[in-house]
Amino acid sequence: MADFPKGFLWGAASASYQIEGGVNEGGRGRSIWDVFAHTPGRIKNDDTGDVACDSYHRWREDIQLIKDMGLGAYRFSVAWPRIAPKGNTDWNQPGFDYCDGIVNALLEAGIEPWVTLYHWDLPQALEAKGGWQNPETAHVFAAYAEKMAEHFKGRVRRWITLNEPQCFIGMGCGSGEHAPGLTLTGAAYKACWRNARLAHVLAADAIHRADQSSQVGLSSTGNV
């Protein structure tokens, strides 16, 4: 059996669209995955995340399961459209309330929250303006990241900006297998990569402005 270093942290992880459901509740806006999943033929069996694991209503049970397993951390993603339904800075208070409940309950259970800001569910309002092809998306993402870091200062210290750009750009904007289902090439495809990288850099700077104690990274299983 492998020996793990002192302080090694065991945890669980999830992604908003994959577990939450409640897509029309709490002021949440539409995401590119809502549109993609409801496009006939895109998803096997035409399944959607409308209900998923119903974690939007059952997150207390989820946290109890994590506690029962003796895990010390929970990495979950915030659904960007819950916080910014229109993709801008018209913040949605019920979205913060939902996240507050999760973070506070984790801390009370002795579980450290690790928060992912983007696990592929781009607000559809931003996709309508060009999505990751548009550099403005990177700047709006940074504003969202700063707002989240300000709101959770003192409660959340570990932040992941983007989850697997090689998937949401490579498969979402290149091969078309994932939302939003684009098959871009050339300059348009390169712009998506450039803007995703810019989004990470701007968001990391914004989070550190809001809370210098924060630790910030991105999640990737390949070259970014």
Accessible surface in RSA format (square Angstrom, percent):
REM  Atomic radii and reference values for relative SASA: ProtOr
REM  Chains: A
REM  Algorithm: Lee & Richards
REM  Probe-radius: 1.40
REM  Slices: 20
REM RES _ NUM      All-atoms   Total-Side   Main-Chain    Non-polar    All polar
REM                ABS   REL    ABS   REL    ABS   REL    ABS   REL    ABS   REL
RES MET A   1   231.18 119.7 147.50  97.6  83.69 199.3 122.17 103.9 109.02 144.4
RES ALA A   2    75.07  69.0  51.70  79.8  23.36  53.1  62.55  88.1  12.51  33.1
RES ASP A   3   142.21  99.6 111.64 111.1  30.58  72.3  37.03  87.2 105.18 104.9
RES PHE A   4   102.37  51.2  74.94  46.4  27.43  71.4  75.48  45.8  26.89  77.0
RES PRO A   5    93.84  68.4  77.44  70.6  16.39  59.6  89.82  74.2   4.01  24.9
RES LYS A   6   214.52 104.7 174.45 107.0  40.07  95.4 126.98 114.3  87.54  93.2
RES GLY A   7    72.89  89.9   0.00   N/A  72.89  89.9  40.84 112.1  32.05  71.8
RES PHE A   8    91.89  46.0  65.96  40.9  25.94  67.5  72.81  44.1  19.09  54.6
RES LEU A   9    76.26  42.5  54.18  38.8  22.09  55.5  54.47  38.3  21.80  58.7
RES TRP A  10   135.69  54.5 133.18  64.5   2.51   5.9 115.26  61.5  20.43  33.1
RES GLY A  11    41.88  51.6   0.00   N/A  41.88  51.6   9.32  25.6  32.56  72.9
RES ALA A  12    31.86  29.3  20.69  31.9  11.17  25.4  29.26  41.2   2.61   6.9
RES ALA A  13    71.58  65.8  37.63  58.1  33.95  77.2  38.17  53.8  33.41  88.5
RES SER A  14    24.32  20.6   9.13  12.2  15.19  35.0  20.21  43.0   4.12   5.8
RES ALA A  15     2.50   2.3   2.07   3.2   0.43   1.0   2.07   2.9   0.43   1.1
RES SER A  16     1.25   1.1   0.33   0.4   0.92   2.1   1.22   2.6   0.03   0.0
RES TYR A  17    28.30  13.2  22.99  13.1   5.31  13.8  27.43  20.6   0.87   1.1
RES GLN A  18   103.98  58.1  85.22  62.3  18.76  44.7  39.70  84.5  64.28  48.8
RES ILE A  19    34.46  19.6  34.46  25.7   0.00   0.0  34.46  24.8   0.00   0.0
RES GLU A  20    11.66   6.7  11.66   8.8   0.00   0.0   4.19   8.1   7.46   6.1
RES GLY A  21     2.46   3.0   0.00   N/A   2.46   3.0   0.00   0.0   2.46   5.5
RES GLY A  22     7.61   9.4   0.00   N/A   7.61   9.4   4.19  11.5   3.42   7.7
RES VAL A  23    17.96  11.8  14.44  13.1   3.52   8.5  14.44  12.5   3.52   9.5
RES ASN A  24   139.10  95.9 105.86 102.3  33.24  80.0  34.50  83.0 104.60 101.1
RES GLU A  25    71.85  41.3  67.49  51.1   4.37  10.4  33.17  64.2  38.68  31.6
RES GLY A  26    26.09  32.2   0.00   N/A  26.09  32.2  14.08  38.6  12.02  26.9
RES GLY A  27    47.37  58.4   0.00   N/A  47.37  58.4  32.83  90.1  14.54  32.6
RES ARG A  28    24.00  10.1   6.14   3.1  17.86  42.5   0.00   0.0  24.00  14.5
RES GLY A  29    12.44  15.3   0.00   N/A  12.44  15.3  12.44  34.1   0.00   0.0
RES ARG A  30   144.60  60.7 138.84  70.8   5.76  13.7  59.92  81.9  84.68  51.3
RES SER A  31     0.00   0.0   0.00   0.0   0.00   0.0   0.00   0.0   0.00   0.0
RES ILE A  32     4.59   2.6   3.56   2.7   1.03   2.5   3.56   2.6   1.03   2.8
RES TRP A  33    32.44  13.0  32.44  15.7   0.00   0.0  30.79  16.4   1.65   2.7
RES ASP A  34     9.33   6.5   9.06   9.0   0.27   0.6   8.47  19.9   0.85   0.8
RES VAL A  35    48.46  31.9  46.32  41.9   2.14   5.2  47.00  40.8   1.46   4.0
RES PHE A  36     7.64   3.8   4.65   2.9   2.99   7.8   7.54   4.6   0.10   0.3
RES ALA A  37     4.68   4.3   2.03   3.1   2.66   6.0   2.03   2.9   2.66   7.0
RES HIS A  38   102.04  55.8  76.02  52.8  26.01  66.5  53.58  55.2  48.45  56.4
RES THR A  39    55.13  39.2  52.35  53.1   2.78   6.6  41.10  55.2  14.03  21.2
RES PRO A  40   116.08  84.6  94.96  86.6  21.12  76.8  97.90  80.8  18.19 113.0
RES GLY A  41    71.88  88.6   0.00   N/A  71.88  88.6  38.21 104.9  33.68  75.4
RES ARG A  42   103.83  43.6  80.61  41.1  23.22  55.3  14.99  20.5  88.85  53.8
RES ILE A  43    46.02  26.2  39.05  29.1   6.97  16.8  41.87  30.2   4.15  11.3
RES LYS A  44   174.76  85.3 154.40  94.7  20.35  48.5 108.40  97.6  66.36  70.7
RES ASN A  45   118.45  81.7  77.68  75.1  40.77  98.2  29.93  72.0  88.52  85.6
RES ASP A  46    83.25  58.3  69.30  69.0  13.95  33.0  25.22  59.4  58.02  57.9
RES ASP A  47    80.98  56.7  75.04  74.7   5.94  14.0  26.45  62.2  54.53  54.4
RES THR A  48    48.87  34.8  20.30  20.6  28.57  68.1  15.54  20.9  33.33  50.4
RES GLY A  49     5.89   7.3   0.00   N/A   5.89   7.3   5.01  13.8   0.88   2.0
RES ASP A  50    47.51  33.3  41.83  41.6   5.68  13.4  16.51  38.9  31.00  30.9
RES VAL A  51    98.96  65.1  96.47  87.3   2.48   6.0  97.32  84.6   1.64   4.5
RES ALA A  52    44.89  41.3   3.01   4.6  41.87  95.3  19.69  27.7  25.20  66.7
RES CYS A  53    82.90  62.7  62.61  69.8  20.28  47.7  27.81  70.4  55.09  59.4
RES ASP A  54    38.35  26.9  38.35  38.2   0.00   0.0   9.56  22.5  28.79  28.7
RES SER A  55     4.53   3.8   4.22   5.6   0.31   0.7   0.86   1.8   3.67   5.1
RES TYR A  56    34.31  16.0  28.53  16.2   5.78  15.0  11.33   8.5  22.98  28.3
RES HIS A  57    94.22  51.5  70.98  49.3  23.24  59.4  65.01  67.0  29.21  34.0
RES ARG A  58   116.78  49.0 115.15  58.7   1.63   3.9  21.15  28.9  95.62  58.0
RES TRP A  59    26.96  10.8  26.96  13.0   0.00   0.0  18.40   9.8   8.56  13.9
RES ARG A  60   156.48  65.7 148.44  75.7   8.03  19.1  64.53  88.2  91.95  55.7
RES GLU A  61    88.03  50.5  82.65  62.5   5.38  12.8  45.50  88.0  42.54  34.7
RES ASP A  62    40.95  28.7  39.05  38.9   1.90   4.5  14.35  33.8  26.60  26.5
RES ILE A  63    10.53   6.0  10.53   7.8   0.00   0.0  10.53   7.6   0.00   0.0
RES GLN A  64    91.34  51.1  89.49  65.4   1.86   4.4  39.04  83.1  52.30  39.7
RES LEU A  65   108.27  60.3 108.08  77.3   0.18   0.5 108.08  75.9   0.18   0.5
RES ILE A  66     8.99   5.1   8.99   6.7   0.00   0.0   8.99   6.5   0.00   0.0
RES LYS A  67   106.35  51.9  95.23  58.4  11.12  26.5  48.32  43.5  58.03  61.8
RES ASP A  68    98.68  69.1  61.46  61.2  37.22  88.0  30.57  71.9  68.12  67.9
RES MET A  69   122.51  63.4  90.17  59.7  32.34  77.0  60.48  51.4  62.03  82.2
RES GLY A  70    64.69  79.8   0.00   N/A  64.69  79.8  34.07  93.5  30.62  68.6
RES LEU A  71    34.89  19.4  27.85  19.9   7.04  17.7  28.03  19.7   6.85  18.4
RES GLY A  72    22.94  28.3   0.00   N/A  22.94  28.3  17.44  47.9   5.50  12.3
RES ALA A  73     7.39   6.8   7.39  11.4   0.00   0.0   7.39  10.4   0.00   0.0
RES TYR A  74    16.85   7.9  16.85   9.6   0.00   0.0   9.57   7.2   7.29   9.0
RES ARG A  75    53.69  22.5  52.87  26.9   0.82   2.0  20.76  28.4  32.93  20.0
RES PHE A  76     9.85   4.9   9.84   6.1   0.01   0.0   9.85   6.0   0.00   0.0
RES SER A  77     4.23   3.6   0.00   0.0   4.23   9.7   0.00   0.0   4.23   5.9
RES VAL A  78     3.18   2.1   1.48   1.3   1.70   4.1   3.18   2.8   0.00   0.0
RES ALA A  79     2.33   2.1   1.42   2.2   0.91   2.1   1.42   2.0   0.91   2.4
RES TRP A  80     0.10   0.0   0.10   0.0   0.00   0.0   0.00   0.0   0.10   0.2
RES PRO A  81     0.00   0.0   0.00   0.0   0.00   0.0   0.00   0.0   0.00   0.0
RES ARG A  82     2.94   1.2   2.94   1.5   0.00   0.0   2.32   3.2   0.62   0.4
RES ILE A  83     0.00   0.0   0.00   0.0   0.00   0.0   0.00   0.0   0.00   0.0
RES ALA A  84     0.11   0.1   0.11   0.2   0.00   0.0   0.11   0.2   0.00   0.0
RES PRO A  85    31.79  23.2  23.45  21.4   8.35  30.3  23.45  19.4   8.35  51.9
RES LYS A  86   128.99  62.9 123.27  75.6   5.72  13.6  74.94  67.5  54.05  57.6
RES GLY A  87     1.29   1.6   0.00   N/A   1.29   1.6   0.27   0.7   1.02   2.3
RES ASN A  88    51.70  35.7  50.30  48.6   1.40   3.4  23.52  56.6  28.18  27.2
RES THR A  89    75.36  53.6  64.40  65.3  10.95  26.1  32.05  43.1  43.31  65.5
RES ASP A  90    80.57  56.4  69.82  69.5  10.75  25.4  25.67  60.4  54.90  54.8
RES TRP A  91    71.17  28.6  40.55  19.6  30.62  71.9  28.41  15.2  42.75  69.4
RES ASN A  92    19.22  13.3  14.56  14.1   4.66  11.2   6.24  15.0  12.97  12.5
RES GLN A  93   102.82  57.5  98.53  72.0   4.29  10.2  54.26 115.5  48.56  36.8
RES PRO A  94    62.93  45.9  58.42  53.3   4.52  16.4  59.27  48.9   3.66  22.8
RES GLY A  95     1.18   1.5   0.00   N/A   1.18   1.5   1.18   3.3   0.00   0.0
RES PHE A  96     4.88   2.4   4.88   3.0   0.00   0.0   4.88   3.0   0.00   0.0
RES ASP A  97    76.20  53.4  65.79  65.5  10.41  24.6  27.49  64.7  48.72  48.6
RES TYR A  98    23.99  11.2  14.42   8.2   9.57  24.9  21.26  16.0   2.73   3.4
RES CYS A  99     3.62   2.7   3.62   4.0   0.00   0.0   0.45   1.1   3.17   3.4
RES ASP A 100    27.19  19.0  27.19  27.1   0.00   0.0  12.42  29.2  14.77  14.7
RES GLY A 101    20.52  25.3   0.00   N/A  20.52  25.3  19.16  52.6   1.36   3.0
RES ILE A 102    11.32   6.4  11.32   8.4   0.00   0.0  11.32   8.1   0.00   0.0
RES VAL A 103     1.33   0.9   1.33   1.2   0.00   0.0   1.33   1.2   0.00   0.0
RES ASN A 104    57.97  40.0  56.01  54.1   1.96   4.7  17.60  42.3  40.37  39.0
RES ALA A 105    24.73  22.7  20.17  31.1   4.56  10.4  21.77  30.7   2.95   7.8
RES LEU A 106     0.00   0.0   0.00   0.0   0.00   0.0   0.00   0.0   0.00   0.0
RES LEU A 107    75.10  41.8  57.01  40.8  18.09  45.5  58.27  40.9  16.83  45.3
RES GLU A 108   150.03  86.1 111.20  84.1  38.83  92.5  51.81 100.2  98.22  80.2
RES ALA A 109    24.35  22.4   7.29  11.2  17.06  38.8  11.82  16.6  12.53  33.2
RES GLY A 110    62.75  77.4   0.00   N/A  62.75  77.4  37.43 102.7  25.32  56.7
RES ILE A 111     3.46   2.0   1.82   1.4   1.64   3.9   2.79   2.0   0.67   1.8
RES GLU A 112    46.24  26.5  41.87  31.7   4.36  10.4  28.55  55.2  17.68  14.4
RES PRO A 113     1.03   0.8   0.85   0.8   0.18   0.7   0.85   0.7   0.18   1.1
RES TRP A 114    72.76  29.2  72.76  35.2   0.00   0.0  72.76  38.8   0.00   0.0
RES VAL A 115     2.22   1.5   2.22   2.0   0.00   0.0   2.22   1.9   0.00   0.0
RES THR A 116     0.44   0.3   0.44   0.4   0.00   0.0   0.19   0.3   0.25   0.4
RES LEU A 117     0.00   0.0   0.00   0.0   0.00   0.0   0.00   0.0   0.00   0.0
RES TYR A 118     0.44   0.2   0.44   0.2   0.00   0.0   0.00   0.0   0.44   0.5
RES HIS A 119    27.34  14.9  23.35  16.2   3.98  10.2  18.51  19.1   8.83  10.3
RES TRP A 120    30.39  12.2  30.19  14.6   0.20   0.5  30.19  16.1   0.20   0.3
RES ASP A 121     0.40   0.3   0.40   0.4   0.00   0.0   0.05   0.1   0.36   0.4
RES LEU A 122     0.18   0.1   0.18   0.1   0.00   0.0   0.18   0.1   0.00   0.0
RES PRO A 123     0.00   0.0   0.00   0.0   0.00   0.0   0.00   0.0   0.00   0.0
RES GLN A 124    45.67  25.5  45.66  33.4   0.00   0.0  16.86  35.9  28.80  21.8
RES ALA A 125    35.86  33.0  22.64  34.9  13.22  30.1  31.65  44.6   4.20  11.1
RES LEU A 126     7.42   4.1   7.03   5.0   0.40   1.0   7.03   4.9   0.40   1.1
RES GLU A 127    30.85  17.7  23.19  17.5   7.66  18.2  10.65  20.6  20.20  16.5
RES ALA A 128    85.03  78.2  42.61  65.8  42.42  96.5  53.35  75.1  31.67  83.9
RES LYS A 129   132.27  64.5 111.54  68.4  20.73  49.4  78.87  71.0  53.40  56.9
RES GLY A 130    25.10  31.0   0.00   N/A  25.10  31.0  22.49  61.7   2.61   5.8
RES GLY A 131     0.17   0.2   0.00   N/A   0.17   0.2   0.17   0.5   0.00   0.0
RES TRP A 132     6.58   2.6   3.58   1.7   3.00   7.0   3.58   1.9   3.00   4.9
RES GLN A 133    63.97  35.8  51.97  38.0  12.00  28.6  13.09  27.9  50.89  38.6
RES ASN A 134    40.78  28.1  36.99  35.8   3.79   9.1   9.85  23.7  30.94  29.9
RES PRO A 135    73.59  53.6  73.59  67.1   0.00   0.0  73.59  60.8   0.00   0.0
RES GLU A 136    94.35  54.2  92.73  70.2   1.62   3.9  39.09  75.6  55.26  45.1
RES THR A 137     2.53   1.8   1.97   2.0   0.56   1.3   0.05   0.1   2.48   3.8
RES ALA A 138     0.00   0.0   0.00   0.0   0.00   0.0   0.00   0.0   0.00   0.0
RES HIS A 139    91.84  50.2  84.12  58.5   7.72  19.7  51.18  52.7  40.66  47.3
RES VAL A 140    20.43  13.4  18.05  16.3   2.38   5.7  20.38  17.7   0.05   0.1
RES PHE A 141     0.00   0.0   0.00   0.0   0.00   0.0   0.00   0.0   0.00   0.0
RES ALA A 142    11.69  10.7  11.32  17.5   0.37   0.8  11.59  16.3   0.10   0.3
RES ALA A 143    35.34  32.5  25.40  39.2   9.94  22.6  31.82  44.8   3.52   9.3
RES TYR A 144     0.30   0.1   0.30   0.2   0.00   0.0   0.30   0.2   0.00   0.0
RES ALA A 145     0.00   0.0   0.00   0.0   0.00   0.0   0.00   0.0   0.00   0.0
RES GLU A 146    42.99  24.7  42.99  32.5   0.00   0.0   7.70  14.9  35.29  28.8
RES LYS A 147    69.30  33.8  67.76  41.6   1.54   3.7  17.98  16.2  51.32  54.7
RES MET A 148     0.42   0.2   0.42   0.3   0.00   0.0   0.42   0.4   0.00   0.0
RES ALA A 149     1.10   1.0   0.07   0.1   1.03   2.3   0.21   0.3   0.89   2.4
RES GLU A 150    93.47  53.7  75.22  56.9  18.25  43.5  29.70  57.4  63.77  52.1
RES HIS A 151    58.40  31.9  37.05  25.8  21.35  54.6  30.03  30.9  28.37  33.0
RES PHE A 152     2.40   1.2   2.38   1.5   0.02   0.0   2.40   1.5   0.00   0.0
RES LYS A 153   125.36  61.2 105.37  64.7  19.99  47.6  56.44  50.8  68.92  73.4
RES GLY A 154    76.92  94.9   0.00   N/A  76.92  94.9  42.60 116.9  34.32  76.9
RES ARG A 155    66.35  27.9  55.54  28.3  10.81  25.7  35.00  47.8  31.35  19.0
RES VAL A 156     2.27   1.5   0.00   0.0   2.27   5.5   0.71   0.6   1.56   4.2
RES ARG A 157    98.92  41.5  97.01  49.5   1.91   4.6  35.95  49.1  62.97  38.2
RES ARG A 158    51.23  21.5  51.14  26.1   0.09   0.2   3.34   4.6  47.88  29.0
RES TRP A 159     4.92   2.0   1.01   0.5   3.91   9.2   0.31   0.2   4.61   7.5
RES ILE A 160    19.19  10.9  19.19  14.3   0.00   0.0  19.19  13.8   0.00   0.0
RES THR A 161     0.00   0.0   0.00   0.0   0.00   0.0   0.00   0.0   0.00   0.0
RES LEU A 162     1.03   0.6   1.03   0.7   0.00   0.0   1.03   0.7   0.00   0.0
RES ASN A 163     5.18   3.6   5.18   5.0   0.00   0.0   0.00   0.0   5.18   5.0
RES GLU A 164    36.74  21.1  36.74  27.8   0.00   0.0   1.49   2.9  35.24  28.8
RES PRO A 165     0.42   0.3   0.42   0.4   0.00   0.0   0.42   0.3   0.00   0.0
RES GLN A 166    41.14  23.0  33.54  24.5   7.60  18.1  33.26  70.8   7.88   6.0
RES CYS A 167    21.39  16.2  21.39  23.9   0.00   0.0   0.00   0.0  21.39  23.1
RES PHE A 168     5.46   2.7   2.84   1.8   2.62   6.8   3.82   2.3   1.63   4.7
RES ILE A 169     0.00   0.0   0.00   0.0   0.00   0.0   0.00   0.0   0.00   0.0
RES GLY A 170    16.78  20.7   0.00   N/A  16.78  20.7  10.86  29.8   5.93  13.3
RES MET A 171    57.90  30.0  57.90  38.3   0.00   0.0  43.15  36.7  14.75  19.5
RES GLY A 172     0.00   0.0   0.00   N/A   0.00   0.0   0.00   0.0   0.00   0.0
RES CYS A 173     2.61   2.0   2.61   2.9   0.00   0.0   0.00   0.0   2.61   2.8
RES GLY A 174    18.69  23.0   0.00   N/A  18.69  23.0   8.80  24.2   9.89  22.1
RES SER A 175    59.58  50.3  29.68  39.6  29.90  68.9  39.53  84.2  20.04  28.1
RES GLY A 176     6.73   8.3   0.00   N/A   6.73   8.3   3.20   8.8   3.53   7.9
RES GLU A 177   105.56  60.6  84.54  64.0  21.02  50.0  42.28  81.8  63.29  51.7
RES HIS A 178    37.25  20.4  37.25  25.9   0.00   0.0  17.37  17.9  19.89  23.1
RES ALA A 179     2.00   1.8   0.00   0.0   2.00   4.6   0.00   0.0   2.00   5.3
RES PRO A 180    28.97  21.1  10.03   9.1  18.94  68.8  11.92   9.8  17.05 106.0
RES GLY A 181    12.11  14.9   0.00   N/A  12.11  14.9   0.00   0.0  12.11  27.1
RES LEU A 182    48.20  26.8  46.16  33.0   2.04   5.1  48.20  33.9   0.00   0.0
RES THR A 183    98.75  70.2  77.17  78.2  21.57  51.4  45.63  61.3  53.12  80.3
RES LEU A 184    37.44  20.8  29.80  21.3   7.64  19.2  32.30  22.7   5.13  13.8
RES THR A 185   111.09  79.0  98.97 100.3  12.13  28.9  68.71  92.3  42.38  64.1
RES GLY A 186    44.65  55.1   0.00   N/A  44.65  55.1  34.88  95.7   9.77  21.9
RES ALA A 187    85.45  78.6  69.39 107.1  16.06  36.5  73.09 102.9  12.36  32.7
RES ALA A 188    37.57  34.5  27.70  42.7   9.87  22.5  34.68  48.8   2.89   7.7
RES TYR A 189    58.81  27.5  58.81  33.5   0.00   0.0  42.89  32.2  15.92  19.6
RES LYS A 190   140.05  68.3 136.62  83.8   3.43   8.2  80.25  72.2  59.80  63.7
RES ALA A 191    11.88  10.9  11.88  18.3   0.00   0.0  11.88  16.7   0.00   0.0
RES CYS A 192     0.19   0.1   0.19   0.2   0.00   0.0   0.00   0.0   0.19   0.2
RES TRP A 193    38.67  15.5  38.67  18.7   0.00   0.0  33.26  17.7   5.41   8.8
RES ARG A 194   142.65  59.9 140.26  71.5   2.39   5.7  65.39  89.4  77.27  46.8
RES ASN A 195     3.22   2.2   3.22   3.1   0.00   0.0   0.00   0.0   3.22   3.1
RES ALA A 196     0.75   0.7   0.62   1.0   0.13   0.3   0.75   1.1   0.00   0.0
RES ARG A 197   114.46  48.1 109.87  56.0   4.59  10.9  52.53  71.8  61.93  37.5
RES LEU A 198    59.15  32.9  55.03  39.4   4.12  10.3  58.63  41.2   0.51   1.4
RES ALA A 199     0.00   0.0   0.00   0.0   0.00   0.0   0.00   0.0   0.00   0.0
RES HIS A 200    39.72  21.7  39.72  27.6   0.00   0.0  16.25  16.7  23.47  27.3
RES VAL A 201    79.86  52.5  77.32  70.0   2.54   6.1  79.66  69.2   0.20   0.5
RES LEU A 202    44.88  25.0  43.09  30.8   1.80   4.5  43.31  30.4   1.58   4.2
RES ALA A 203     0.00   0.0   0.00   0.0   0.00   0.0   0.00   0.0   0.00   0.0
RES ALA A 204    16.26  15.0  16.26  25.1   0.00   0.0  16.26  22.9   0.00   0.0
RES ASP A 205    74.42  52.1  70.81  70.5   3.61   8.5  14.99  35.3  59.44  59.3
RES ALA A 206     0.13   0.1   0.13   0.2   0.00   0.0   0.13   0.2   0.00   0.0
RES ILE A 207     0.00   0.0   0.00   0.0   0.00   0.0   0.00   0.0   0.00   0.0
RES HIS A 208    73.58  40.2  72.12  50.1   1.46   3.7  52.39  54.0  21.19  24.7
RES ARG A 209   157.09  66.0 121.63  62.0  35.46  84.4  72.92  99.7  84.17  51.0
RES ALA A 210    12.75  11.7   0.00   0.0  12.75  29.0   6.10   8.6   6.65  17.6
RES ASP A 211     9.23   6.5   8.06   8.0   1.17   2.8   1.70   4.0   7.52   7.5
RES GLN A 212   166.41  93.1 140.04 102.3  26.37  62.8  43.07  91.7 123.34  93.5
RES SER A 213    65.48  55.3  47.58  63.5  17.90  41.2  48.66 103.6  16.82  23.6
RES SER A 214     7.24   6.1   0.04   0.1   7.20  16.6   0.00   0.0   7.24  10.1
RES GLN A 215    89.29  49.9  83.54  61.1   5.75  13.7  34.47  73.4  54.81  41.6
RES VAL A 216    37.53  24.7   1.11   1.0  36.42  87.8   3.10   2.7  34.43  93.4
RES GLY A 217    29.83  36.8   0.00   N/A  29.83  36.8  27.22  74.7   2.60   5.8
RES LEU A 218    58.58  32.6  30.46  21.8  28.12  70.7  30.46  21.4  28.12  75.7
RES SER A 219    26.81  22.7  20.92  27.9   5.89  13.6  10.97  23.4  15.84  22.2
RES SER A 220    40.33  34.1   7.25   9.7  33.08  76.2   7.25  15.4  33.08  46.3
RES THR A 221   114.71  81.6  74.90  75.9  39.82  94.9  69.44  93.3  45.28  68.4
RES GLY A 222    42.21  52.1   0.00   N/A  42.21  52.1  29.89  82.0  12.32  27.6
RES ASN A 223   149.84 103.3 128.59 124.3  21.25  51.2  36.93  88.9 112.91 109.1
RES VAL A 224    58.08  38.2  19.13  17.3  38.95  93.9  21.59  18.8  36.49  99.0
END  Absolute sums over single chains surface
CHAIN  1 A    10619.9       8164.9       2455.0       5765.9       4854.0
END  Absolute sums over all chains
TOTAL         10619.9       8164.9       2455.0       5765.9       4854.0
